Amino acid sequence: MSTGILAWYDFTSDKKVLFVGDGSHALIEMLKARQLKVVGCDIDTLNDMAWREEYKEFFDYVVAIQELEKHENPCEALKTLFEVMNGSGKLLLGMNNRLGIRYFCGDRDCYTERNLDGIEGYRRAYSRKEDIFVGRMYSYSELVSMLMEAGFSVQQFFSVWPDLSIPSHLFEQYVIPQEDMATRLIPFYFSPETVYLEENGLYKSMVDNGLWFSMANGYLVECSKDGVLSDVRSVTCSLDRDDADAFVTIIHSNKKVEKRAGYPEGCMRLETLHNNCDDLLAHGISVVPGKLMGQSYWMPYVEAPIGQVYLRNLLENNVESFLHATDKFYDLILQSSEHVSEDKGDGLGVVLKKGYYDMIPLNSFYVHDTFMFFDQEFCMENYPANVLMMRVILSFYGGNAELEKLYSSERLMARYNLLQYRDKWCQMSQNFLNKLLNRGELKAFYTKHRRNLAVINSNRQRMNYSADAYQKLFIDIFHHADSRKLLLFGSGLFAEKFMALYKNDYPVYKIIDNNSARWGGKMDGVEIVSPEILKELGQGEYKVIICIKNYTSVMKQLDKMGVTEYSIYDANREYPRKMKPIVQKASDGGSKPKKYHVGYIAGVFDLFHIGHLNMFKRAKEQCDYLIVGVVSDRQVREGKKVEPFVPFEERLEMVRSCRYVDEANEIPIEYPGTDMAWKLYHFDVQFSGSDYENNPTWLANKKWLEERGSTLVFFPYTEQTSSTKIKALIQKKLL
């Protein structure tokens, strides 16, 4: 994906390139594949006078991405690069912007690993001897000044989004995005755990107020000695896909749009795109005309609003017009292909002979009172039209709360009869995207660098309170919870999560809700009641924990009622459990300490047998305290699609009664993963069967645990006995 920064650039083959940076960078292989002669050097080599003399006026191209920032004097380094370029040489320079929007949203500086250093010009950094950071970022004006001083008077800047190392969009300095970038761009961070603002929500304001370029997260600068610069105005990269589906889309200054295959394997996909457009035209669907030429598909630039923007403007101004337009869009989907089967009124809808997966507003213009489509390279046979319409809705709303307020996505789904099989349509839509975008393979990478909305919400909360108030409200939430009657305020998802994770440690007396329709009902056996119950209890008799995302109004309500003993449950925070005492057996002093302190095992443990016993025994031999998580009946049904032979309560009791098990608990059905188990128990090791030893998901879990000081150990199963074999024998006897 890092090659996207230059995958679009038209290098002339057989020319000499200086690559400044890591010799293993993927760009080097890309440059060699373009038939270029590459010479590599590190940033310190630029200080070598003999090297500078040897390569004086030698190179046709110089490539330096995120390297000059590490030089103690970038201006002097630029002067060296100017000297080693020949008369028609080009410099391609990638630099981070210290005034990038990501840093105003809370991301840490990539060099100092602290917040706000770049924004304030590093005035607090590098001032002490302990500050041993290497490198710093620069702003646009600082870069221009250094380039001019070094002799690079002919420059062309591109803003790079979301990051130089994983670019998906580049815009020439004076090009303003014409589409809704909030749905196109996924922010990328060095430190997502410190982010406190939703970057996507700021893009429209940045565009409207002329800040898109100046607050870009990075810049690519093209400098030319002979005055000749690229004619490219914007680039969209999709190199996170397999080679056959990887493309760069380039808009040229002559109003031509080029969709170029990232690799030779993509040429067949371009042929498919061309054929699909012909097929759509034959069905009366308007498409942007195009022509195949080599490894590219060429189209005219269309001066019209993107369908996404057109629909959004309609929704913001006239809901009825918006609904009329979405009806028209749905009709175009139905018109795009012959029907394998018609809508029978059973919720399954029409099945299309050919389903064009990317018939969405983002891939269309609104021209001459209709939607004109582009980028229709993906087509599935015998595909439900309902999946396509579900994708239209999901891609249009994209989690935008403002759009949901105007006309909710659920109402739009109901309009097209999508709710009955909602999960099915969503899953089919996501399955295709997950495979196309390699989300499974890239999951660990994205988790490390992409935002977490719950973390953003938590970080923003902290900014509204003093340190003492925040400690009382959000951290010490269990203060008095074990000595007073505990009441939860709220009966929604946050309360469900609290009950799933903490009900065993802190029994809940009542659940309070302002919605009278819920009074008298129960959650996990706890009655839901009116807030008036607090008037019946005396001060010092109870503790309230607010379990609502938007808690401010409830805080005001409690303050007005004179309630002072309350805290707020942050669903993203890890709260300490009420740990049970670990009693170790007396020894003669000669036994060795065990390898791990707290161990964890998760499983169904149906038809408890010798294999389970051996696993617990081996685990206990390696840890002082063994916790076992037992899967509930519901989770077995929904996850494994079978009915357990032994009910959950009995399975749990059998596990608890095992001499090797110190503690056994139900695994929360909504939060069954390794990450949540570790957050609950902070175990030193998780034990699992060896059949998962090479499973990518479990290997990712192992890596995640090791990053937190824990690990995952795989045990071989007992070959002779297993629950599966026992069940098979039982079924055989029954038959």
Rosetta blueprint (number, residue, H / E / L):
1 M L
2 S H
3 T H
4 G H
5 I H
6 L L
7 A L
8 W L
9 Y L
10 D L
11 F L
12 T L
13 S L
14 D L
15 K L
16 K E
17 V E
18 L E
19 F E
20 V E
21 G L
22 D L
23 G L
24 S L
25 H L
26 A H
27 L H
28 I H
29 E H
30 M H
31 L H
32 K H
33 A H
34 R L
35 Q L
36 L L
37 K E
38 V E
39 V E
40 G E
41 C E
42 D L
43 I H
44 D H
45 T H
46 L H
47 N H
48 D L
49 M H
50 A H
51 W H
52 R H
53 E H
54 E H
55 Y L
56 K L
57 E L
58 F L
59 F E
60 D E
61 Y E
62 V E
63 V E
64 A E
65 I E
66 Q L
67 E L
68 L H
69 E H
70 K H
71 H L
72 E L
73 N L
74 P H
75 C H
76 E H
77 A H
78 L H
79 K H
80 T H
81 L H
82 F H
83 E H
84 V H
85 M E
86 N E
87 G E
88 S E
89 G E
90 K E
91 L E
92 L E
93 L E
94 G E
95 M E
96 N E
97 N E
98 R L
99 L L
100 G L
101 I H
102 R H
103 Y H
104 F H
105 C L
106 G L
107 D L
108 R E
109 D L
110 C L
111 Y L
112 T L
113 E L
114 R L
115 N E
116 L L
117 D L
118 G L
119 I L
120 E L
121 G L
122 Y L
123 R L
124 R L
125 A L
126 Y L
127 S L
128 R L
129 K L
130 E L
131 D L
132 I L
133 F L
134 V L
135 G L
136 R L
137 M L
138 Y E
139 S L
140 Y H
141 S H
142 E H
143 L H
144 V H
145 S H
146 M H
147 L H
148 M H
149 E H
150 A H
151 G L
152 F L
153 S L
154 V L
155 Q E
156 Q E
157 F E
158 F E
159 S E
160 V E
161 W E
162 P L
163 D L
164 L L
165 S L
166 I L
167 P L
168 S L
169 H E
170 L E
171 F E
172 E E
173 Q L
174 Y L
175 V L
176 I L
177 P L
178 Q L
179 E L
180 D L
181 M H
182 A H
183 T H
184 R H
185 L L
186 I L
187 P L
188 F L
189 Y L
190 F L
191 S L
192 P H
193 E H
194 T H
195 V L
196 Y L
197 L L
198 E L
199 E H
200 N H
201 G H
202 L H
203 Y H
204 K H
205 S H
206 M H
207 V H
208 D H
209 N L
210 G L
211 L L
212 W L
213 F L
214 S L
215 M L
216 A L
217 N L
218 G E
219 Y E
220 L E
221 V E
222 E E
223 C E
224 S E
225 K L
226 D L
227 G L
228 V L
229 L L
230 S L
231 D L
232 V E
233 R E
234 S E
235 V E
236 T E
237 C E
238 S E
239 L L
240 D L
241 R L
242 D L
243 D H
244 A H
245 D H
246 A L
247 F E
248 V E
249 T E
250 I E
251 I E
252 H E
253 S L
254 N L
255 K L
256 K E
257 V E
258 E E
259 K E
260 R E
261 A E
262 G L
263 Y L
264 P H
265 E H
266 G H
267 C H
268 M H
269 R H
270 L H
271 E H
272 T H
273 L H
274 H H
275 N H
276 N H
277 C H
278 D H
279 D H
280 L H
281 L H
282 A H
283 H L
284 G L
285 I L
286 S L
287 V E
288 V L
289 P L
290 G L
291 K E
292 L E
293 M E
294 G L
295 Q L
296 S E
297 Y E
298 W E
299 M E
300 P E
301 Y L
302 V L
303 E L
304 A L
305 P L
306 I E
307 G H
308 Q H
309 V H
310 Y H
311 L H
312 R H
313 N H
314 L H
315 L H
316 E H
317 N H
318 N L
319 V H
320 E H
321 S H
322 F H
323 L H
324 H H
325 A H
326 T H
327 D H
328 K H
329 F H
330 Y H
331 D H
332 L H
333 I H
334 L H
335 Q H
336 S L
337 S L
338 E L
339 H E
340 V E
341 S E
342 E L
343 D L
344 K L
345 G L
346 D L
347 G L
348 L L
349 G L
350 V L
351 V E
352 L E
353 K E
354 K E
355 G E
356 Y E
357 Y L
358 D L
359 M L
360 I L
361 P H
362 L H
363 N H
364 S E
365 F E
366 Y E
367 V E
368 H L
369 D L
370 T E
371 F E
372 M E
373 F E
374 F L
375 D L
376 Q L
377 E L
378 F L
379 C E
380 M E
381 E E
382 N E
383 Y E
384 P E
385 A H
386 N H
387 V H
388 L H
389 M H
390 M H
391 R H
392 V H
393 I H
394 L H
395 S H
396 F H
397 Y H
398 G L
399 G L
400 N L
401 A H
402 E H
403 L H
404 E H
405 K H
406 L H
407 Y L
408 S L
409 S H
410 E H
411 R H
412 L H
413 M H
414 A H
415 R H
416 Y L
417 N L
418 L L
419 L L
420 Q L
421 Y L
422 R H
423 D H
424 K H
425 W H
426 C H
427 Q H
428 M H
429 S H
430 Q H
431 N H
432 F H
433 L H
434 N H
435 K H
436 L H
437 L L
438 N L
439 R L
440 G L
441 E L
442 L L
443 K H
444 A H
445 F H
446 Y H
447 T H
448 K H
449 H H
450 R L
451 R L
452 N L
453 L H
454 A H
455 V H
456 I H
457 N H
458 S H
459 N H
460 R H
461 Q H
462 R H
463 M L
464 N L
465 Y L
466 S L
467 A H
468 D H
469 A H
470 Y H
471 Q H
472 K H
473 L H
474 F H
475 I H
476 D L
477 I L
478 F L
479 H L
480 H L
481 A L
482 D L
483 S L
484 R L
485 K E
486 L E
487 L E
488 L E
489 F E
490 G L
491 S L
492 G L
493 L H
494 F H
495 A H
496 E H
497 K H
498 F H
499 M H
500 A H
501 L H
502 Y H
503 K L
504 N L
505 D L
506 Y L
507 P L
508 V L
509 Y L
510 K E
511 I E
512 I E
513 D L
514 N L
515 N L
516 S H
517 A H
518 R H
519 W L
520 G L
521 G L
522 K E
523 M E
524 D L
525 G L
526 V E
527 E E
528 I E
529 V E
530 S L
531 P L
532 E L
533 I H
534 L H
535 K H
536 E H
537 L L
538 G L
539 Q L
540 G L
541 E L
542 Y E
543 K E
544 V E
545 I E
546 I E
547 C L
548 I L
549 K L
550 N L
551 Y L
552 T H
553 S H
554 V H
555 M H
556 K H
557 Q H
558 L H
559 D H
560 K H
561 M L
562 G L
563 V L
564 T L
565 E L
566 Y E
567 S E
568 I E
569 Y L
570 D L
571 A L
572 N L
573 R L
574 E L
575 Y L
576 P L
577 R L
578 K L
579 M L
580 K L
581 P L
582 I L
583 V L
584 Q L
585 K L
586 A L
587 S L
588 D L
589 G L
590 G L
591 S L
592 K L
593 P L
594 K L
595 K L
596 Y E
597 H E
598 V E
599 G E
600 Y E
601 I E
602 A E
603 G E
604 V L
605 F L
606 D L
607 L L
608 F L
609 H L
610 I H
611 G H
612 H H
613 L H
614 N H
615 M H
616 F H
617 K H
618 R H
619 A H
620 K H
621 E H
622 Q H
623 C E
624 D E
625 Y E
626 L E
627 I E
628 V E
629 G E
630 V E
631 V L
632 S L
633 D H
634 R H
635 Q H
636 V H
637 R H
638 E H
639 G H
640 K H
641 K L
642 V L
643 E L
644 P L
645 F L
646 V L
647 P L
648 F H
649 E H
650 E H
651 R H
652 L H
653 E H
654 M H
655 V H
656 R H
657 S L
658 C L
659 R L
660 Y L
661 V L
662 D L
663 E E
664 A E
665 N E
666 E E
667 I L
668 P L
669 I L
670 E L
671 Y L
672 P L
673 G L
674 T H
675 D H
676 M H
677 A H
678 W H
679 K H
680 L H
681 Y H
682 H L
683 F L
684 D L
685 V E
686 Q E
687 F E
688 S E
689 G E
690 S H
691 D H
692 Y H
693 E L
694 N L
695 N L
696 P H
697 T H
698 W H
699 L H
700 A H
701 N H
702 K H
703 K H
704 W H
705 L H
706 E H
707 E L
708 R L
709 G L
710 S L
711 T L
712 L E
713 V E
714 F E
715 F E
716 P L
717 Y L
718 T L
719 E L
720 Q L
721 T L
722 S L
723 S H
724 T H
725 K H
726 I H
727 K H
728 A H
729 L H
730 I H
731 Q H
732 K H
733 K H
734 L H
735 L L
